[in-house]
Amino acid sequence: AVTSFVALSNDSLKLLRTRNNNVIWPNLSLLVTTMENKDNDWWNNTSLREWWDMLCATLEDRIQAGVPILRVRLAYHGSPITSTDFLRDIESEGLARVKQLAPDVVDNRRVFKDV
């Protein structure tokens, strides 16, 4: 049984969403998800919110299906981006949402240049 999965993109993260009450890898307990390595222009207010929304929707789907993912590891291997107040707000809100959906969250990312 698959108990851990590394989602290297939003497309691979979408695999974990439930469809018609069907769940892939019901024994999955660890999700390592990586923000895609994109050009700095890609990580803007919209794209960053979409990434967090996809991650949260995936976790919520699995909770509703009765197969929650208990451990989440966040990674980012791209170049740090320049922060804005709005991007920082999206980051903190997204991380807070994930922490409500999974009891064990480790964030090893360095998203912003000035952190």
N, CA, C and O atoms as a GROMACS GRO file, in nm:
protein
  460
    1ALA      N    1   0.084  -0.118   0.000
    1ALA     CA    2   0.000   0.000   0.000
    1ALA      C    3   0.088   0.125   0.000
    1ALA      O    4   0.190   0.130   0.070
    2VAL      N    5   0.051   0.223  -0.077
    2VAL     CA    6   0.124   0.348  -0.084
    2VAL      C    7   0.090   0.431   0.040
    2VAL      O    8  -0.026   0.458   0.068
    3THR      N    9   0.195   0.471   0.114
    3THR     CA   10   0.172   0.551   0.235
    3THR      C   11   0.233   0.690   0.226
    3THR      O   12   0.206   0.775   0.310
    4SER      N   13   0.318   0.713   0.123
    4SER     CA   14   0.375   0.846   0.105
    4SER      C   15   0.381   0.879  -0.043
    4SER      O   16   0.389   0.791  -0.129
    5PHE      N   17   0.375   1.009  -0.072
    5PHE     CA   18   0.370   1.055  -0.210
    5PHE      C   19   0.436   1.192  -0.218
    5PHE      O   20   0.418   1.276  -0.130
    6VAL      N   21   0.513   1.213  -0.325
    6VAL     CA   22   0.575   1.343  -0.349
    6VAL      C   23   0.504   1.406  -0.468
    6VAL      O   24   0.509   1.354  -0.579
    7ALA      N   25   0.438   1.518  -0.444
    7ALA     CA   26   0.368   1.592  -0.550
    7ALA      C   27   0.459   1.704  -0.597
    7ALA      O   28   0.477   1.804  -0.526
    8LEU      N   29   0.515   1.688  -0.716
    8LEU     CA   30   0.610   1.787  -0.767
    8LEU      C   31   0.543   1.898  -0.846
    8LEU      O   32   0.610   1.993  -0.886
    9SER      N   33   0.414   1.887  -0.869
    9SER     CA   34   0.342   1.990  -0.944
    9SER      C   35   0.196   1.990  -0.902
    9SER      O   36   0.149   1.899  -0.834
   10ASN      N   37   0.124   2.093  -0.944
   10ASN     CA   38  -0.020   2.096  -0.917
   10ASN      C   39  -0.090   1.981  -0.985
   10ASN      O   40  -0.186   1.926  -0.931
   11ASP      N   41  -0.042   1.943  -1.104
   11ASP     CA   42  -0.104   1.831  -1.175
   11ASP      C   43  -0.092   1.702  -1.096
   11ASP      O   44  -0.188   1.625  -1.088
   12SER      N   45   0.024   1.676  -1.037
   12SER     CA   46   0.038   1.554  -0.957
   12SER      C   47  -0.040   1.565  -0.827
   12SER      O   48  -0.087   1.463  -0.775
   13LEU      N   49  -0.054   1.684  -0.773
   13LEU     CA   50  -0.135   1.703  -0.653
   13LEU      C   51  -0.282   1.674  -0.681
   13LEU      O   52  -0.354   1.622  -0.596
   14LYS      N   53  -0.325   1.707  -0.801
   14LYS     CA   54  -0.465   1.682  -0.840
   14LYS      C   55  -0.499   1.532  -0.839
   14LYS      O   56  -0.615   1.496  -0.822
   15LEU      N   57  -0.399   1.447  -0.858
   15LEU     CA   58  -0.422   1.302  -0.855
   15LEU      C   59  -0.482   1.255  -0.723
   15LEU      O   60  -0.554   1.156  -0.719
   16LEU      N   61  -0.451   1.327  -0.617
   16LEU     CA   62  -0.495   1.286  -0.484
   16LEU      C   63  -0.637   1.330  -0.451
   16LEU      O   64  -0.692   1.288  -0.349
   17ARG      N   65  -0.696   1.413  -0.536
   17ARG     CA   66  -0.833   1.458  -0.511
   17ARG      C   67  -0.930   1.342  -0.529
   17ARG      O   68  -0.905   1.252  -0.610
   18THR      N   69  -1.038   1.343  -0.455
   18THR     CA   70  -1.139   1.239  -0.470
   18THR      C   71  -1.230   1.271  -0.587
   18THR      O   72  -1.259   1.387  -0.616
   19ARG      N   73  -1.274   1.166  -0.654
   19ARG     CA   74  -1.367   1.182  -0.766
   19ARG      C   75  -1.476   1.076  -0.751
   19ARG      O   76  -1.448   0.957  -0.747
   20ASN      N   77  -1.599   1.122  -0.744
   20ASN     CA   78  -1.712   1.031  -0.729
   20ASN      C   79  -1.691   0.933  -0.613
   20ASN      O   80  -1.719   0.814  -0.624
   21ASN      N   81  -1.643   0.986  -0.503
   21ASN     CA   82  -1.614   0.909  -0.381
   21ASN      C   83  -1.506   0.804  -0.400
   21ASN      O   84  -1.492   0.715  -0.315
   22ASN      N   85  -1.429   0.812  -0.507
   22ASN     CA   86  -1.316   0.722  -0.527
   22ASN      C   87  -1.189   0.792  -0.481
   22ASN      O   88  -1.165   0.909  -0.514
   23VAL      N   89  -1.108   0.720  -0.405
   23VAL     CA   90  -0.987   0.777  -0.349
   23VAL      C   91  -0.868   0.693  -0.395
   23VAL      O   92  -0.870   0.570  -0.383
   24ILE      N   93  -0.766   0.759  -0.447
   24ILE     CA   94  -0.643   0.690  -0.481
   24ILE      C   95  -0.557   0.682  -0.356
   24ILE      O   96  -0.547   0.780  -0.281
   25TRP      N   97  -0.496   0.570  -0.333
   25TRP     CA   98  -0.406   0.547  -0.220
   25TRP      C   99  -0.471   0.584  -0.085
   25TRP      O  100  -0.430   0.681  -0.022
   26PRO      N  101  -0.569   0.508  -0.043
   26PRO     CA  102  -0.639   0.540   0.082
   26PRO      C  103  -0.550   0.532   0.207
   26PRO      O  104  -0.585   0.589   0.310
   27ASN      N  105  -0.438   0.462   0.200
   27ASN     CA  106  -0.348   0.451   0.315
   27ASN      C  107  -0.243   0.562   0.319
   27ASN      O  108  -0.153   0.558   0.403
   28LEU      N  109  -0.254   0.659   0.231
   28LEU     CA  110  -0.156   0.766   0.224
   28LEU      C  111  -0.156   0.846   0.354
   28LEU      O  112  -0.260   0.897   0.396
   29SER      N  113  -0.041   0.854   0.417
   29SER     CA  114  -0.033   0.929   0.543
   29SER      C  115   0.067   1.044   0.536
   29SER      O  116   0.064   1.133   0.620
   30LEU      N  117   0.157   1.044   0.435
   30LEU     CA  118   0.256   1.149   0.421
   30LEU      C  119   0.251   1.206   0.280
   30LEU      O  120   0.261   1.132   0.182
   31LEU      N  121   0.234   1.336   0.272
   31LEU     CA  122   0.238   1.407   0.145
   31LEU      C  123   0.352   1.507   0.149
   31LEU      O  124   0.355   1.596   0.235
   32VAL      N  125   0.444   1.493   0.056
   32VAL     CA  126   0.549   1.592   0.038
   32VAL      C  127   0.511   1.668  -0.087
   32VAL      O  128   0.504   1.610  -0.196
   33THR      N  129   0.487   1.795  -0.074
   33THR     CA  130   0.445   1.874  -0.189
   33THR      C  131   0.544   1.988  -0.212
   33THR      O  132   0.587   2.056  -0.119
   34THR      N  133   0.577   2.005  -0.337
   34THR     CA  134   0.677   2.102  -0.376
   34THR      C  135   0.614   2.208  -0.465
   34THR      O  136   0.543   2.176  -0.561
   35MET      N  137   0.640   2.333  -0.433
   35MET     CA  138   0.598   2.440  -0.522
   35MET      C  139   0.679   2.425  -0.650
   35MET      O  140   0.801   2.410  -0.645
   36GLU      N  141   0.611   2.430  -0.764
   36GLU     CA  142   0.679   2.413  -0.891
   36GLU      C  143   0.787   2.518  -0.909
   36GLU      O  144   0.770   2.634  -0.871
   37ASN      N  145   0.898   2.478  -0.967
   37ASN     CA  146   1.009   2.568  -0.993
   37ASN      C  147   0.975   2.652  -1.117
   37ASN      O  148   0.998   2.610  -1.230
   38LYS      N  149   0.920   2.769  -1.092
   38LYS     CA  150   0.876   2.857  -1.200
   38LYS      C  151   0.961   2.983  -1.200
   38LYS      O  152   1.031   3.012  -1.104
   39ASP      N  153   0.952   3.056  -1.309
   39ASP     CA  154   1.017   3.187  -1.312
   39ASP      C  155   0.952   3.276  -1.208
   39ASP      O  156   0.836   3.256  -1.171
   40ASN      N  157   1.026   3.374  -1.160
   40ASN     CA  158   0.973   3.465  -1.058
   40ASN      C  159   0.841   3.529  -1.100
   40ASN      O  160   0.756   3.558  -1.016
   41ASP      N  161   0.824   3.551  -1.230
   41ASP     CA  162   0.701   3.614  -1.276
   41ASP      C  163   0.578   3.526  -1.249
   41ASP      O  164   0.467   3.578  -1.236
   42TRP      N  165   0.598   3.397  -1.240
   42TRP     CA  166   0.484   3.307  -1.221
   42TRP      C  167   0.426   3.317  -1.082
   42TRP      O  168   0.304   3.310  -1.065
   43TRP      N  169   0.510   3.334  -0.981
   43TRP     CA  170   0.460   3.341  -0.845
   43TRP      C  171   0.411   3.482  -0.815
   43TRP      O  172   0.486   3.569  -0.769
   44ASN      N  173   0.283   3.500  -0.842
   44ASN     CA  174   0.218   3.627  -0.814
   44ASN      C  175   0.102   3.599  -0.719
   44ASN      O  176   0.086   3.486  -0.672
   45ASN      N  177   0.023   3.699  -0.692
   45ASN     CA  178  -0.089   3.683  -0.598
   45ASN      C  179  -0.182   3.569  -0.639
   45ASN      O  180  -0.223   3.489  -0.555
   46THR      N  181  -0.214   3.563  -0.767
   46THR     CA  182  -0.309   3.462  -0.815
   46THR      C  183  -0.248   3.323  -0.810
   46THR      O  184  -0.310   3.230  -0.759
   47SER      N  185  -0.128   3.308  -0.864
   47SER     CA  186  -0.069   3.174  -0.871
   47SER      C  187  -0.038   3.118  -0.732
   47SER      O  188  -0.055   2.998  -0.708
   48LEU      N  189   0.008   3.202  -0.642
   48LEU     CA  190   0.037   3.155  -0.508
   48LEU      C  191  -0.091   3.113  -0.436
   48LEU      O  192  -0.093   3.010  -0.369
   49ARG      N  193  -0.197   3.190  -0.451
   49ARG     CA  194  -0.326   3.152  -0.389
   49ARG      C  195  -0.378   3.023  -0.450
   49ARG      O  196  -0.432   2.938  -0.380
   50GLU      N  197  -0.363   3.007  -0.582
   50GLU     CA  198  -0.409   2.884  -0.648
   50GLU      C  199  -0.335   2.762  -0.594
   50GLU      O  200  -0.396   2.657  -0.575
   51TRP      N  201  -0.204   2.776  -0.570
   51TRP     CA  202  -0.127   2.664  -0.517
   51TRP      C  203  -0.178   2.624  -0.379
   51TRP      O  204  -0.202   2.506  -0.353
   52TRP      N  205  -0.197   2.722  -0.292
   52TRP     CA  206  -0.248   2.692  -0.159
   52TRP      C  207  -0.390   2.634  -0.166
   52TRP      O  208  -0.422   2.540  -0.094
   53ASP      N  209  -0.474   2.692  -0.253
   53ASP     CA  210  -0.611   2.643  -0.265
   53ASP      C  211  -0.615   2.498  -0.311
   53ASP      O  212  -0.696   2.420  -0.261
   54MET      N  213  -0.528   2.461  -0.406
   54MET     CA  214  -0.524   2.323  -0.454
   54MET      C  215  -0.480   2.229  -0.343
   54MET      O  216  -0.539   2.122  -0.324
   55LEU      N  217  -0.377   2.267  -0.269
   55LEU     CA  218  -0.330   2.184  -0.159
   55LEU      C  219  -0.439   2.166  -0.055
   55LEU      O  220  -0.464   2.055  -0.009
   56CYS      N  221  -0.504   2.274  -0.016
   56CYS     CA  222  -0.609   2.268   0.086
   56CYS      C  223  -0.729   2.188   0.036
   56CYS      O  224  -0.787   2.110   0.112
   57ALA      N  225  -0.767   2.206  -0.089
   57ALA     CA  226  -0.880   2.131  -0.144
   57ALA      C  227  -0.850   1.981  -0.144
   57ALA      O  228  -0.938   1.900  -0.116
   58THR      N  229  -0.728   1.946  -0.176
   58THR     CA  230  -0.688   1.804  -0.175
   58THR      C  231  -0.698   1.748  -0.034
   58THR      O  232  -0.754   1.639  -0.014
   59LEU      N  233  -0.646   1.819   0.064
   59LEU     CA  234  -0.654   1.773   0.203
   59LEU      C  235  -0.798   1.765   0.251
   59LEU      O  236  -0.836   1.670   0.319
   60GLU      N  237  -0.879   1.865   0.215
   60GLU     CA  238  -1.021   1.865   0.254
   60GLU      C  239  -1.096   1.749   0.192
   60GLU      O  240  -1.175   1.683   0.260
   61ASP      N  241  -1.072   1.722   0.064
   61ASP     CA  242  -1.136   1.609  -0.004
   61ASP      C  243  -1.111   1.479   0.070
   61ASP      O  244  -1.202   1.399   0.091
   62ARG      N  245  -0.987   1.459   0.107
   62ARG     CA  246  -0.950   1.333   0.171
   62ARG      C  247  -1.008   1.323   0.313
   62ARG      O  248  -1.042   1.214   0.358
   63ILE      N  249  -1.018   1.434   0.382
   63ILE     CA  250  -1.082   1.434   0.513
   63ILE      C  251  -1.229   1.395   0.498
   63ILE      O  252  -1.280   1.310   0.571
   64GLN      N  253  -1.297   1.457   0.402
   64GLN     CA  254  -1.438   1.427   0.379
   64GLN      C  255  -1.461   1.282   0.336
   64GLN      O  256  -1.565   1.224   0.365
   65ALA      N  257  -1.362   1.225   0.267
   65ALA     CA  258  -1.373   1.086   0.224
   65ALA      C  259  -1.335   0.988   0.335
   65ALA      O  260  -1.346   0.867   0.317
   66GLY      N  261  -1.290   1.039   0.450
   66GLY     CA  262  -1.254   0.955   0.562
   66GLY      C  263  -1.114   0.898   0.554
   66GLY      O  264  -1.081   0.804   0.627
   67VAL      N  265  -1.030   0.954   0.466
   67VAL     CA  266  -0.891   0.908   0.452
   67VAL      C  267  -0.797   1.029   0.456
   67VAL      O  268  -0.733   1.061   0.356
   68PRO      N  269  -0.788   1.095   0.571
   68PRO     CA  270  -0.707   1.216   0.579
   68PRO      C  271  -0.558   1.188   0.561
   68PRO      O  272  -0.510   1.078   0.588
   69ILE      N  273  -0.488   1.288   0.514
   69ILE     CA  274  -0.342   1.284   0.509
   69ILE      C  275  -0.294   1.349   0.638
   69ILE      O  276  -0.322   1.467   0.662
   70LEU      N  277  -0.223   1.275   0.719
   70LEU     CA  278  -0.188   1.322   0.853
   70LEU      C  279  -0.060   1.403   0.858
   70LEU      O  280  -0.043   1.488   0.946
   71ARG      N  281   0.032   1.378   0.763
   71ARG     CA  282   0.161   1.449   0.766
   71ARG      C  283   0.183   1.516   0.631
   71ARG      O  284   0.167   1.455   0.526
   72VAL      N  285   0.219   1.644   0.636
   72VAL     CA  286   0.246   1.722   0.515
   72VAL      C  287   0.383   1.787   0.530
   72VAL      O  288   0.413   1.849   0.632
   73ARG      N  289   0.464   1.771   0.427
   73ARG     CA  290   0.595   1.837   0.421
   73ARG      C  291   0.592   1.931   0.302
   73ARG      O  292   0.563   1.889   0.191
   74LEU      N  293   0.623   2.058   0.325
   74LEU     CA  294   0.622   2.159   0.219
   74LEU      C  295   0.765   2.189   0.178
   74LEU      O  296   0.852   2.214   0.262
   75ALA      N  297   0.790   2.187   0.047
   75ALA     CA  298   0.924   2.213  -0.005
   75ALA      C  299   0.915   2.310  -0.122
   75ALA      O  300   0.812   2.320  -0.188
   76TYR      N  301   1.024   2.380  -0.146
   76TYR     CA  302   1.035   2.471  -0.261
   76TYR      C  303   1.181   2.477  -0.300
   76TYR      O  304   1.265   2.519  -0.220
   77HIS      N  305   1.211   2.437  -0.421
   77HIS     CA  306   1.350   2.432  -0.466
   77HIS      C  307   1.381   2.538  -0.569
   77HIS      O  308   1.489   2.537  -0.628
   78GLY      N  309   1.288   2.629  -0.592
   78GLY     CA  310   1.310   2.736  -0.688
   78GLY      C  311   1.384   2.852  -0.625
   78GLY      O  312   1.421   2.849  -0.508
   79SER      N  313   1.406   2.953  -0.704
   79SER     CA  314   1.471   3.074  -0.654
   79SER      C  315   1.372   3.152  -0.569
   79SER      O  316   1.256   3.166  -0.606
   80PRO      N  317   1.417   3.203  -0.456
   80PRO     CA  318   1.328   3.285  -0.373
   80PRO      C  319   1.277   3.406  -0.452
   80PRO      O  320   1.347   3.461  -0.537
   81ILE      N  321   1.155   3.444  -0.422
   81ILE     CA  322   1.092   3.556  -0.492
   81ILE      C  323   1.089   3.679  -0.403
   81ILE      O  324   1.103   3.670  -0.281
   82THR      N  325   1.071   3.793  -0.464
   82THR     CA  326   1.058   3.918  -0.389
   82THR      C  327   0.921   3.920  -0.322
   82THR      O  328   0.820   3.892  -0.386
   83SER      N  329   0.920   3.952  -0.195
   83SER     CA  330   0.793   3.950  -0.122
   83SER      C  331   0.721   4.083  -0.132
   83SER      O  332   0.781   4.189  -0.151
   84THR      N  333   0.590   4.074  -0.118
   84THR     CA  334   0.504   4.190  -0.099
   84THR      C  335   0.418   4.160   0.022
   84THR      O  336   0.409   4.045   0.065
   85ASP      N  337   0.356   4.260   0.078
   85ASP     CA  338   0.267   4.237   0.191
   85ASP      C  339   0.156   4.140   0.154
   85ASP      O  340   0.119   4.053   0.233
   86PHE      N  341   0.103   4.154   0.032
   86PHE     CA  342  -0.007   4.068  -0.010
   86PHE      C  343   0.040   3.923  -0.025
   86PHE      O  344  -0.031   3.831   0.017
   87LEU      N  345   0.158   3.902  -0.084
   87LEU     CA  346   0.211   3.766  -0.097
   87LEU      C  347   0.237   3.704   0.041
   87LEU      O  348   0.210   3.586   0.062
   88ARG      N  349   0.288   3.783   0.133
   88ARG     CA  350   0.312   3.733   0.268
   88ARG      C  351   0.179   3.695   0.337
   88ARG      O  352   0.172   3.595   0.409
   89ASP      N  353   0.075   3.775   0.313
   89ASP     CA  354  -0.057   3.742   0.369
   89ASP      C  355  -0.110   3.611   0.312
   89ASP      O  356  -0.162   3.528   0.385
   90ILE      N  357  -0.095   3.592   0.181
   90ILE     CA  358  -0.140   3.468   0.117
   90ILE      C  359  -0.063   3.350   0.176
   90ILE      O  360  -0.123   3.246   0.206
   91GLU      N  361   0.068   3.366   0.193
   91GLU     CA  362   0.152   3.260   0.251
   91GLU      C  363   0.106   3.224   0.391
   91GLU      O  364   0.086   3.106   0.422
   92SER      N  365   0.089   3.323   0.476
   92SER     CA  366   0.053   3.294   0.615
   92SER      C  367  -0.087   3.234   0.625
   92SER      O  368  -0.110   3.143   0.705
   93GLU      N  369  -0.181   3.283   0.544
   93GLU     CA  370  -0.316   3.227   0.543
   93GLU      C  371  -0.314   3.082   0.493
   93GLU      O  372  -0.379   2.996   0.552
   94GLY      N  373  -0.241   3.057   0.386
   94GLY     CA  374  -0.234   2.922   0.330
   94GLY      C  375  -0.173   2.824   0.428
   94GLY      O  376  -0.225   2.714   0.447
   95LEU      N  377  -0.063   2.862   0.491
   95LEU     CA  378   0.001   2.774   0.587
   95LEU      C  379  -0.090   2.748   0.707
   95LEU      O  380  -0.096   2.635   0.757
   96ALA      N  381  -0.160   2.849   0.752
   96ALA     CA  382  -0.254   2.831   0.865
   96ALA      C  383  -0.365   2.734   0.827
   96ALA      O  384  -0.405   2.651   0.908
   97ARG      N  385  -0.416   2.745   0.704
   97ARG     CA  386  -0.521   2.653   0.658
   97ARG      C  387  -0.471   2.510   0.656
   97ARG      O  388  -0.541   2.419   0.701
   98VAL      N  389  -0.350   2.489   0.603
   98VAL     CA  390  -0.294   2.353   0.596
   98VAL      C  391  -0.276   2.296   0.736
   98VAL      O  392  -0.304   2.179   0.759
   99LYS      N  393  -0.231   2.378   0.828
   99LYS     CA  394  -0.211   2.331   0.965
   99LYS      C  395  -0.342   2.293   1.033
   99LYS      O  396  -0.342   2.212   1.126
  100GLN      N  397  -0.454   2.350   0.988
  100GLN     CA  398  -0.585   2.310   1.040
  100GLN      C  399  -0.629   2.177   0.980
  100GLN      O  400  -0.710   2.106   1.040
  101LEU      N  401  -0.577   2.143   0.864
  101LEU     CA  402  -0.621   2.023   0.792
  101LEU      C  403  -0.532   1.901   0.814
  101LEU      O  404  -0.575   1.789   0.788
  102ALA      N  405  -0.411   1.922   0.860
  102ALA     CA  406  -0.318   1.811   0.885
  102ALA      C  407  -0.250   1.835   1.019
  102ALA      O  408  -0.200   1.944   1.044
  103PRO      N  409  -0.247   1.733   1.105
  103PRO     CA  410  -0.191   1.754   1.238
  103PRO      C  411  -0.039   1.768   1.242
  103PRO      O  412   0.015   1.821   1.340
  104ASP      N  413   0.030   1.723   1.139
  104ASP     CA  414   0.177   1.727   1.138
  104ASP      C  415   0.224   1.794   1.010
  104ASP      O  416   0.226   1.731   0.904
  105VAL      N  417   0.262   1.922   1.019
  105VAL     CA  418   0.305   1.999   0.902
  105VAL      C  419   0.446   2.052   0.926
  105VAL      O  420   0.473   2.114   1.029
  106VAL      N  421   0.534   2.027   0.830
  106VAL     CA  422   0.670   2.081   0.835
  106VAL      C  423   0.691   2.163   0.709
  106VAL      O  424   0.672   2.114   0.598
  107ASP      N  425   0.730   2.288   0.727
  107ASP     CA  426   0.752   2.379   0.615
  107ASP      C  427   0.902   2.407   0.602
  107ASP      O  428   0.959   2.483   0.681
  108ASN      N  429   0.964   2.346   0.503
  108ASN     CA  430   1.107   2.364   0.479
  108ASN      C  431   1.135   2.460   0.364
  108ASN      O  432   1.246   2.461   0.309
  109ARG      N  433   1.038   2.540   0.327
  109ARG     CA  434   1.053   2.628   0.212
  109ARG      C  435   1.121   2.758   0.250
  109ARG      O  436   1.109   2.806   0.363
  110ARG      N  437   1.190   2.813   0.155
  110ARG     CA  438   1.236   2.953   0.164
  110ARG      C  439   1.181   3.020   0.039
  110ARG      O  440   1.244   3.018  -0.067
  111VAL      N  441   1.064   3.078   0.052
  111VAL     CA  442   0.992   3.133  -0.062
  111VAL      C  443   1.040   3.273  -0.095
  111VAL      O  444   1.056   3.307  -0.213
  112PHE      N  445   1.064   3.355   0.005
  112PHE     CA  446   1.094   3.495  -0.017
  112PHE      C  447   1.243   3.526  -0.004
  112PHE      O  448   1.312   3.466   0.078
  113LYS      N  449   1.291   3.618  -0.084
  113LYS     CA  450   1.432   3.657  -0.083
  113LYS      C  451   1.475   3.717   0.049
  113LYS      O  452   1.587   3.693   0.094
  114ASP      N  453   1.389   3.793   0.110
  114ASP     CA  454   1.428   3.871   0.228
  114ASP      C  455   1.396   3.802   0.360
  114ASP      O  456   1.380   3.869   0.462
  115VAL      N  457   1.388   3.672   0.358
  115VAL     CA  458   1.359   3.598   0.483
  115VAL      C  459   1.481   3.516   0.521
  115VAL      O  460   1.479   3.446   0.622
   0.00000   0.00000   0.00000
